[in-house]
Amino acid sequence: MTEHLDMAILSAYLDNELDAAVQRHADAHLAGCPQCRATLAELDGLGQGLRALACPELPAELQARLQRPFAPPPVRSGWARHWAQGIGAAASVLLGLLLGYALPGQPPGSSPSHDLLAVLGSTPPGALCARPEFCYLKVNLK
């Protein structure tokens, strides 16, 4: 037999979790393969060593906390429940007003400049543009 048993089969063999056909195949293979027998003995020793490790006891306070049922936090009523949402909404309105006043104003009824459209346009840089005069910012060097 040239094909060795893999670790999953050897582990299931130790735990007696193989079905009958695979169990017979593993028994036959282990009878003639010293390398797989050595691996199986190593796995068995490792399992016994892990089972022999001492498991420390949990502190009494932690055991008591784990025994208590979970209680969800109390539900707030009234304005206390929505104060964070109100503050966030007020801050966003204030920020919008401040940004609106900070932008340069245009006379009512005038169309936006083409330079602004070139900067805020939806055409990505380097893409083909139907009207190039609207796609690039014009700079006067005087």
Residue pairs with C-beta under 8 A, 6 or more apart in sequence:
1 29
1 32
1 33
4 29
4 33
4 35
4 36
4 39
5 13
5 26
5 29
5 30
5 33
5 36
5 39
7 39
7 43
9 18
9 22
9 26
10 26
10 36
10 39
10 40
10 43
11 43
12 18
13 23
13 26
13 30
13 40
14 40
14 43
14 44
14 47
18 26
29 36
30 36
30 37
30 40
58 66
75 81
106 112
114 133
114 134
114 138
115 137
115 138
117 134
118 134
118 135
118 136
118 137
118 138
119 137
121 134
121 135
123 129
123 135
129 135
129 136
